Amino acid sequence: MQDREGFTQLGNRVIEVEYNRTRLRKHPEFGYLTPLETRARLQQDFTPAA
């Protein structure tokens, strides 16, 4: 059972670190960004102005 949990954690890490931070996709408004960059841009847009 520990091996299965270890592989699951490793798989999640690979997806988060390698795939989401490096894969480019074209956002209709922002152009080509990684999913992490797209998320950061969207969060900036929704941040309330002081």
CHARMM internal coordinates of N, CA and C (Angstrom, degrees):
IC EDIT
DIST 1 N 1 CA 1.4513
DIST 1 CA 1 C 1.5256
ANGL 1 N 1 CA 1 C 111.54
DIST 1 C 2 N 1.3239
ANGL 1 CA 1 C 2 N 118.64
DIHE 1 N 1 CA 1 C 2 N -35.59
DIST 2 N 2 CA 1.4574
ANGL 1 C 2 N 2 CA 121.17
DIHE 1 CA 1 C 2 N 2 CA 178.96
DIST 2 CA 2 C 1.5256
ANGL 2 N 2 CA 2 C 111.27
DIHE 1 C 2 N 2 CA 2 C -63.76
DIST 2 C 3 N 1.3399
ANGL 2 CA 2 C 3 N 117.36
DIHE 2 N 2 CA 2 C 3 N -36.54
DIST 3 N 3 CA 1.4580
ANGL 2 C 3 N 3 CA 120.29
DIHE 2 CA 2 C 3 N 3 CA 179.47
DIST 3 CA 3 C 1.5262
ANGL 3 N 3 CA 3 C 110.65
DIHE 2 C 3 N 3 CA 3 C -63.11
DIST 3 C 4 N 1.3037
ANGL 3 CA 3 C 4 N 116.66
DIHE 3 N 3 CA 3 C 4 N -40.28
DIST 4 N 4 CA 1.4586
ANGL 3 C 4 N 4 CA 120.70
DIHE 3 CA 3 C 4 N 4 CA -179.54
DIST 4 CA 4 C 1.5355
ANGL 4 N 4 CA 4 C 110.55
DIHE 3 C 4 N 4 CA 4 C -65.05
DIST 4 C 5 N 1.3080
ANGL 4 CA 4 C 5 N 116.98
DIHE 4 N 4 CA 4 C 5 N -42.91
DIST 5 N 5 CA 1.4662
ANGL 4 C 5 N 5 CA 121.02
DIHE 4 CA 4 C 5 N 5 CA 177.94
DIST 5 CA 5 C 1.5213
ANGL 5 N 5 CA 5 C 110.69
DIHE 4 C 5 N 5 CA 5 C -64.87
DIST 5 C 6 N 1.3202
ANGL 5 CA 5 C 6 N 116.69
DIHE 5 N 5 CA 5 C 6 N -39.65
DIST 6 N 6 CA 1.4603
ANGL 5 C 6 N 6 CA 120.83
DIHE 5 CA 5 C 6 N 6 CA 178.48
DIST 6 CA 6 C 1.5163
ANGL 6 N 6 CA 6 C 111.65
DIHE 5 C 6 N 6 CA 6 C -63.24
DIST 6 C 7 N 1.3327
ANGL 6 CA 6 C 7 N 116.55
DIHE 6 N 6 CA 6 C 7 N -42.94
DIST 7 N 7 CA 1.4604
ANGL 6 C 7 N 7 CA 120.16
DIHE 6 CA 6 C 7 N 7 CA 178.28
DIST 7 CA 7 C 1.5211
ANGL 7 N 7 CA 7 C 111.44
DIHE 6 C 7 N 7 CA 7 C -66.87
DIST 7 C 8 N 1.3181
ANGL 7 CA 7 C 8 N 117.04
DIHE 7 N 7 CA 7 C 8 N -36.67
DIST 8 N 8 CA 1.4628
ANGL 7 C 8 N 8 CA 120.56
DIHE 7 CA 7 C 8 N 8 CA 177.85
DIST 8 CA 8 C 1.5219
ANGL 8 N 8 CA 8 C 110.27
DIHE 7 C 8 N 8 CA 8 C -63.93
DIST 8 C 9 N 1.3288
ANGL 8 CA 8 C 9 N 117.09
DIHE 8 N 8 CA 8 C 9 N -45.52
DIST 9 N 9 CA 1.4629
ANGL 8 C 9 N 9 CA 121.00
DIHE 8 CA 8 C 9 N 9 CA 178.61
DIST 9 CA 9 C 1.5219
ANGL 9 N 9 CA 9 C 111.03
DIHE 8 C 9 N 9 CA 9 C -64.32
DIST 9 C 10 N 1.3300
ANGL 9 CA 9 C 10 N 116.85
DIHE 9 N 9 CA 9 C 10 N -40.84
DIST 10 N 10 CA 1.4604
ANGL 9 C 10 N 10 CA 120.62
DIHE 9 CA 9 C 10 N 10 CA 178.57
DIST 10 CA 10 C 1.5256
ANGL 10 N 10 CA 10 C 110.34
DIHE 9 C 10 N 10 CA 10 C -64.45
DIST 10 C 11 N 1.3256
ANGL 10 CA 10 C 11 N 117.10
DIHE 10 N 10 CA 10 C 11 N -42.70
DIST 11 N 11 CA 1.4581
ANGL 10 C 11 N 11 CA 121.11
DIHE 10 CA 10 C 11 N 11 CA 177.96
DIST 11 CA 11 C 1.5140
ANGL 11 N 11 CA 11 C 111.82
DIHE 10 C 11 N 11 CA 11 C -61.59
DIST 11 C 12 N 1.3146
ANGL 11 CA 11 C 12 N 117.11
DIHE 11 N 11 CA 11 C 12 N -43.61
DIST 12 N 12 CA 1.4630
ANGL 11 C 12 N 12 CA 120.92
DIHE 11 CA 11 C 12 N 12 CA 178.14
DIST 12 CA 12 C 1.5228
ANGL 12 N 12 CA 12 C 110.93
DIHE 11 C 12 N 12 CA 12 C -63.24
DIST 12 C 13 N 1.3068
ANGL 12 CA 12 C 13 N 116.72
DIHE 12 N 12 CA 12 C 13 N -39.21
DIST 13 N 13 CA 1.4680
ANGL 12 C 13 N 13 CA 120.87
DIHE 12 CA 12 C 13 N 13 CA 179.37
DIST 13 CA 13 C 1.5301
ANGL 13 N 13 CA 13 C 110.86
DIHE 12 C 13 N 13 CA 13 C -65.97
DIST 13 C 14 N 1.3119
ANGL 13 CA 13 C 14 N 116.48
DIHE 13 N 13 CA 13 C 14 N -43.30
DIST 14 N 14 CA 1.4639
ANGL 13 C 14 N 14 CA 120.16
DIHE 13 CA 13 C 14 N 14 CA 179.40
DIST 14 CA 14 C 1.5228
ANGL 14 N 14 CA 14 C 109.91
DIHE 13 C 14 N 14 CA 14 C -61.80
DIST 14 C 15 N 1.3246
ANGL 14 CA 14 C 15 N 116.63
DIHE 14 N 14 CA 14 C 15 N -43.81
DIST 15 N 15 CA 1.4585
ANGL 14 C 15 N 15 CA 120.12
DIHE 14 CA 14 C 15 N 15 CA 179.94
DIST 15 CA 15 C 1.5273
ANGL 15 N 15 CA 15 C 110.06
DIHE 14 C 15 N 15 CA 15 C -63.10
DIST 15 C 16 N 1.3120
ANGL 15 CA 15 C 16 N 117.95
DIHE 15 N 15 CA 15 C 16 N -47.12
DIST 16 N 16 CA 1.4677
ANGL 15 C 16 N 16 CA 121.21
DIHE 15 CA 15 C 16 N 16 CA -176.78
DIST 16 CA 16 C 1.5241
ANGL 16 N 16 CA 16 C 111.69
DIHE 15 C 16 N 16 CA 16 C -68.09
DIST 16 C 17 N 1.3134
ANGL 16 CA 16 C 17 N 117.23
DIHE 16 N 16 CA 16 C 17 N -49.69
DIST 17 N 17 CA 1.4617
ANGL 16 C 17 N 17 CA 120.54
DIHE 16 CA 16 C 17 N 17 CA -172.73
DIST 17 CA 17 C 1.5191
ANGL 17 N 17 CA 17 C 111.70
DIHE 16 C 17 N 17 CA 17 C -79.69
DIST 17 C 18 N 1.2999
ANGL 17 CA 17 C 18 N 117.41
DIHE 17 N 17 CA 17 C 18 N -53.68
DIST 18 N 18 CA 1.4609
ANGL 17 C 18 N 18 CA 120.31
DIHE 17 CA 17 C 18 N 18 CA -173.03
DIST 18 CA 18 C 1.5254
ANGL 18 N 18 CA 18 C 112.71
DIHE 17 C 18 N 18 CA 18 C -79.92
DIST 18 C 19 N 1.3043
ANGL 18 CA 18 C 19 N 117.34
DIHE 18 N 18 CA 18 C 19 N -46.32
DIST 19 N 19 CA 1.4548
ANGL 18 C 19 N 19 CA 120.44
DIHE 18 CA 18 C 19 N 19 CA -172.57
DIST 19 CA 19 C 1.5224
ANGL 19 N 19 CA 19 C 112.34
DIHE 18 C 19 N 19 CA 19 C -81.94
DIST 19 C 20 N 1.3058
ANGL 19 CA 19 C 20 N 118.33
DIHE 19 N 19 CA 19 C 20 N -54.47
DIST 20 N 20 CA 1.4621
ANGL 19 C 20 N 20 CA 121.26
DIHE 19 CA 19 C 20 N 20 CA -175.21
DIST 20 CA 20 C 1.5188
ANGL 20 N 20 CA 20 C 113.24
DIHE 19 C 20 N 20 CA 20 C -69.13
DIST 20 C 21 N 1.3055
ANGL 20 CA 20 C 21 N 118.33
DIHE 20 N 20 CA 20 C 21 N -26.78
DIST 21 N 21 CA 1.4648
ANGL 20 C 21 N 21 CA 120.11
DIHE 20 CA 20 C 21 N 21 CA -177.90
DIST 21 CA 21 C 1.5227
ANGL 21 N 21 CA 21 C 113.07
DIHE 20 C 21 N 21 CA 21 C -91.84
DIST 21 C 22 N 1.3373
ANGL 21 CA 21 C 22 N 117.84
DIHE 21 N 21 CA 21 C 22 N -13.40
DIST 22 N 22 CA 1.4556
ANGL 21 C 22 N 22 CA 119.07
DIHE 21 CA 21 C 22 N 22 CA -176.44
DIST 22 CA 22 C 1.5200
ANGL 22 N 22 CA 22 C 113.71
DIHE 21 C 22 N 22 CA 22 C -118.47
DIST 22 C 23 N 1.3086
ANGL 22 CA 22 C 23 N 118.53
DIHE 22 N 22 CA 22 C 23 N -27.22
DIST 23 N 23 CA 1.4658
ANGL 22 C 23 N 23 CA 121.27
DIHE 22 CA 22 C 23 N 23 CA -176.72
DIST 23 CA 23 C 1.5171
ANGL 23 N 23 CA 23 C 109.33
DIHE 22 C 23 N 23 CA 23 C -70.71
DIST 23 C 24 N 1.3259
ANGL 23 CA 23 C 24 N 116.43
DIHE 23 N 23 CA 23 C 24 N 130.53
DIST 24 N 24 CA 1.4542
ANGL 23 C 24 N 24 CA 120.76
DIHE 23 CA 23 C 24 N 24 CA 178.07
DIST 24 CA 24 C 1.5174
ANGL 24 N 24 CA 24 C 110.16
DIHE 23 C 24 N 24 CA 24 C -94.55
DIST 24 C 25 N 1.3014
ANGL 24 CA 24 C 25 N 116.19
DIHE 24 N 24 CA 24 C 25 N 141.52
DIST 25 N 25 CA 1.4538
ANGL 24 C 25 N 25 CA 121.62
DIHE 24 CA 24 C 25 N 25 CA 171.78
DIST 25 CA 25 C 1.5188
ANGL 25 N 25 CA 25 C 107.63
DIHE 24 C 25 N 25 CA 25 C -139.25
DIST 25 C 26 N 1.3025
ANGL 25 CA 25 C 26 N 116.05
DIHE 25 N 25 CA 25 C 26 N 154.97
DIST 26 N 26 CA 1.4531
ANGL 25 C 26 N 26 CA 119.25
DIHE 25 CA 25 C 26 N 26 CA -176.42
DIST 26 CA 26 C 1.5165
ANGL 26 N 26 CA 26 C 109.64
DIHE 25 C 26 N 26 CA 26 C -93.62
DIST 26 C 27 N 1.3084
ANGL 26 CA 26 C 27 N 115.86
DIHE 26 N 26 CA 26 C 27 N 114.76
DIST 27 N 27 CA 1.4558
ANGL 26 C 27 N 27 CA 122.59
DIHE 26 CA 26 C 27 N 27 CA 175.21
DIST 27 CA 27 C 1.5261
ANGL 27 N 27 CA 27 C 106.55
DIHE 26 C 27 N 27 CA 27 C -87.01
DIST 27 C 28 N 1.3390
ANGL 27 CA 27 C 28 N 118.07
DIHE 27 N 27 CA 27 C 28 N 137.24
DIST 28 N 28 CA 1.4636
ANGL 27 C 28 N 28 CA 119.92
DIHE 27 CA 27 C 28 N 28 CA -176.42
DIST 28 CA 28 C 1.5263
ANGL 28 N 28 CA 28 C 114.03
DIHE 27 C 28 N 28 CA 28 C -58.47
DIST 28 C 29 N 1.3172
ANGL 28 CA 28 C 29 N 117.45
DIHE 28 N 28 CA 28 C 29 N -30.72
DIST 29 N 29 CA 1.4610
ANGL 28 C 29 N 29 CA 120.51
DIHE 28 CA 28 C 29 N 29 CA -176.74
DIST 29 CA 29 C 1.5249
ANGL 29 N 29 CA 29 C 112.66
DIHE 28 C 29 N 29 CA 29 C -101.31
DIST 29 C 30 N 1.3346
ANGL 29 CA 29 C 30 N 117.57
DIHE 29 N 29 CA 29 C 30 N -36.70
DIST 30 N 30 CA 1.4588
ANGL 29 C 30 N 30 CA 121.71
DIHE 29 CA 29 C 30 N 30 CA -171.96
DIST 30 CA 30 C 1.5244
ANGL 30 N 30 CA 30 C 113.95
DIHE 29 C 30 N 30 CA 30 C -97.39
DIST 30 C 31 N 1.3229
ANGL 30 CA 30 C 31 N 119.13
DIHE 30 N 30 CA 30 C 31 N -12.33
DIST 31 N 31 CA 1.4643
ANGL 30 C 31 N 31 CA 121.81
DIHE 30 CA 30 C 31 N 31 CA -176.50
DIST 31 CA 31 C 1.5237
ANGL 31 N 31 CA 31 C 110.92
DIHE 30 C 31 N 31 CA 31 C 85.41
DIST 31 C 32 N 1.3345
ANGL 31 CA 31 C 32 N 117.00
DIHE 31 N 31 CA 31 C 32 N -150.18
DIST 32 N 32 CA 1.4609
ANGL 31 C 32 N 32 CA 121.47
DIHE 31 CA 31 C 32 N 32 CA -176.43
DIST 32 CA 32 C 1.5209
ANGL 32 N 32 CA 32 C 111.33
DIHE 31 C 32 N 32 CA 32 C -82.84
DIST 32 C 33 N 1.3147
ANGL 32 CA 32 C 33 N 116.04
DIHE 32 N 32 CA 32 C 33 N 115.84
DIST 33 N 33 CA 1.4603
ANGL 32 C 33 N 33 CA 123.44
DIHE 32 CA 32 C 33 N 33 CA 178.84
DIST 33 CA 33 C 1.5173
ANGL 33 N 33 CA 33 C 109.48
DIHE 32 C 33 N 33 CA 33 C -141.04
DIST 33 C 34 N 1.3250
ANGL 33 CA 33 C 34 N 116.80
DIHE 33 N 33 CA 33 C 34 N 159.66
DIST 34 N 34 CA 1.4567
ANGL 33 C 34 N 34 CA 120.31
DIHE 33 CA 33 C 34 N 34 CA 170.97
DIST 34 CA 34 C 1.5239
ANGL 34 N 34 CA 34 C 107.64
DIHE 33 C 34 N 34 CA 34 C -76.61
DIST 34 C 35 N 1.3229
ANGL 34 CA 34 C 35 N 118.70
DIHE 34 N 34 CA 34 C 35 N 159.82
DIST 35 N 35 CA 1.4599
ANGL 34 C 35 N 35 CA 120.12
DIHE 34 CA 34 C 35 N 35 CA 176.57
DIST 35 CA 35 C 1.5293
ANGL 35 N 35 CA 35 C 112.52
DIHE 34 C 35 N 35 CA 35 C -56.47
DIST 35 C 36 N 1.3282
ANGL 35 CA 35 C 36 N 117.64
DIHE 35 N 35 CA 35 C 36 N -35.74
DIST 36 N 36 CA 1.4620
ANGL 35 C 36 N 36 CA 121.23
DIHE 35 CA 35 C 36 N 36 CA 179.13
DIST 36 CA 36 C 1.5319
ANGL 36 N 36 CA 36 C 110.72
DIHE 35 C 36 N 36 CA 36 C -65.11
DIST 36 C 37 N 1.3391
ANGL 36 CA 36 C 37 N 117.05
DIHE 36 N 36 CA 36 C 37 N -42.13
DIST 37 N 37 CA 1.4629
ANGL 36 C 37 N 37 CA 120.84
DIHE 36 CA 36 C 37 N 37 CA 177.98
DIST 37 CA 37 C 1.5294
ANGL 37 N 37 CA 37 C 111.48
DIHE 36 C 37 N 37 CA 37 C -67.02
DIST 37 C 38 N 1.3281
ANGL 37 CA 37 C 38 N 116.33
DIHE 37 N 37 CA 37 C 38 N -38.92
DIST 38 N 38 CA 1.4640
ANGL 37 C 38 N 38 CA 120.32
DIHE 37 CA 37 C 38 N 38 CA 177.94
DIST 38 CA 38 C 1.5162
ANGL 38 N 38 CA 38 C 110.52
DIHE 37 C 38 N 38 CA 38 C -61.91
DIST 38 C 39 N 1.3225
ANGL 38 CA 38 C 39 N 117.31
DIHE 38 N 38 CA 38 C 39 N -44.49
DIST 39 N 39 CA 1.4622
ANGL 38 C 39 N 39 CA 122.03
DIHE 38 CA 38 C 39 N 39 CA 179.51
DIST 39 CA 39 C 1.5282
ANGL 39 N 39 CA 39 C 110.36
DIHE 38 C 39 N 39 CA 39 C -61.69
DIST 39 C 40 N 1.3303
ANGL 39 CA 39 C 40 N 116.84
DIHE 39 N 39 CA 39 C 40 N -42.25
DIST 40 N 40 CA 1.4726
ANGL 39 C 40 N 40 CA 120.62
DIHE 39 CA 39 C 40 N 40 CA -179.94
DIST 40 CA 40 C 1.5302
ANGL 40 N 40 CA 40 C 110.34
DIHE 39 C 40 N 40 CA 40 C -64.37
DIST 40 C 41 N 1.3273
ANGL 40 CA 40 C 41 N 117.20
DIHE 40 N 40 CA 40 C 41 N -42.12
DIST 41 N 41 CA 1.4715
ANGL 40 C 41 N 41 CA 119.90
DIHE 40 CA 40 C 41 N 41 CA 178.74
DIST 41 CA 41 C 1.5160
ANGL 41 N 41 CA 41 C 111.27
DIHE 40 C 41 N 41 CA 41 C -63.11
DIST 41 C 42 N 1.3208
ANGL 41 CA 41 C 42 N 116.53
DIHE 41 N 41 CA 41 C 42 N -42.93
DIST 42 N 42 CA 1.4631
ANGL 41 C 42 N 42 CA 119.79
DIHE 41 CA 41 C 42 N 42 CA -179.24
DIST 42 CA 42 C 1.5206
ANGL 42 N 42 CA 42 C 111.33
DIHE 41 C 42 N 42 CA 42 C -65.58
DIST 42 C 43 N 1.3275
ANGL 42 CA 42 C 43 N 117.52
DIHE 42 N 42 CA 42 C 43 N -38.09
DIST 43 N 43 CA 1.4617
ANGL 42 C 43 N 43 CA 120.27
DIHE 42 CA 42 C 43 N 43 CA 178.10
DIST 43 CA 43 C 1.5160
ANGL 43 N 43 CA 43 C 110.74
DIHE 42 C 43 N 43 CA 43 C -65.94
DIST 43 C 44 N 1.3275
ANGL 43 CA 43 C 44 N 118.34
DIHE 43 N 43 CA 43 C 44 N -35.57
DIST 44 N 44 CA 1.4639
ANGL 43 C 44 N 44 CA 121.23
DIHE 43 CA 43 C 44 N 44 CA 177.36
DIST 44 CA 44 C 1.5227
ANGL 44 N 44 CA 44 C 110.19
DIHE 43 C 44 N 44 CA 44 C -65.08
DIST 44 C 45 N 1.3223
ANGL 44 CA 44 C 45 N 116.46
DIHE 44 N 44 CA 44 C 45 N -38.58
DIST 45 N 45 CA 1.4647
ANGL 44 C 45 N 45 CA 120.35
DIHE 44 CA 44 C 45 N 45 CA -179.60
DIST 45 CA 45 C 1.5285
ANGL 45 N 45 CA 45 C 112.37
DIHE 44 C 45 N 45 CA 45 C -66.43
DIST 45 C 46 N 1.3339
ANGL 45 CA 45 C 46 N 116.71
DIHE 45 N 45 CA 45 C 46 N -29.15
DIST 46 N 46 CA 1.4645
ANGL 45 C 46 N 46 CA 120.29
DIHE 45 CA 45 C 46 N 46 CA -177.77
DIST 46 CA 46 C 1.5238
ANGL 46 N 46 CA 46 C 113.32
DIHE 45 C 46 N 46 CA 46 C -95.72
DIST 46 C 47 N 1.3357
ANGL 46 CA 46 C 47 N 117.14
DIHE 46 N 46 CA 46 C 47 N 0.04
DIST 47 N 47 CA 1.4533
ANGL 46 C 47 N 47 CA 120.61
DIHE 46 CA 46 C 47 N 47 CA 178.50
DIST 47 CA 47 C 1.5311
ANGL 47 N 47 CA 47 C 109.13
DIHE 46 C 47 N 47 CA 47 C -72.09
DIST 47 C 48 N 1.3199
ANGL 47 CA 47 C 48 N 118.13
DIHE 47 N 47 CA 47 C 48 N 125.44
DIST 48 N 48 CA 1.4751
ANGL 47 C 48 N 48 CA 119.80
DIHE 47 CA 47 C 48 N 48 CA -178.53
DIST 48 CA 48 C 1.5216
ANGL 48 N 48 CA 48 C 111.05
DIHE 47 C 48 N 48 CA 48 C -65.25
DIST 48 C 49 N 1.2919
ANGL 48 CA 48 C 49 N 115.55
DIHE 48 N 48 CA 48 C 49 N 142.02
DIST 49 N 49 CA 1.4640
ANGL 48 C 49 N 49 CA 121.17
DIHE 48 CA 48 C 49 N 49 CA 177.89
DIST 49 CA 49 C 1.5284
ANGL 49 N 49 CA 49 C 109.66
DIHE 48 C 49 N 49 CA 49 C -74.88
DIST 49 C 50 N 1.3043
ANGL 49 CA 49 C 50 N 115.57
DIHE 49 N 49 CA 49 C 50 N 142.71
DIST 50 N 50 CA 1.4713
ANGL 49 C 50 N 50 CA 119.51
DIHE 49 CA 49 C 50 N 50 CA -178.79
DIST 50 CA 50 C 1.5137
ANGL 50 N 50 CA 50 C 111.27
DIHE 49 C 50 N 50 CA 50 C -83.94
END
COOR INIT
IC SEED 1 N 1 CA 1 C
IC BUILD
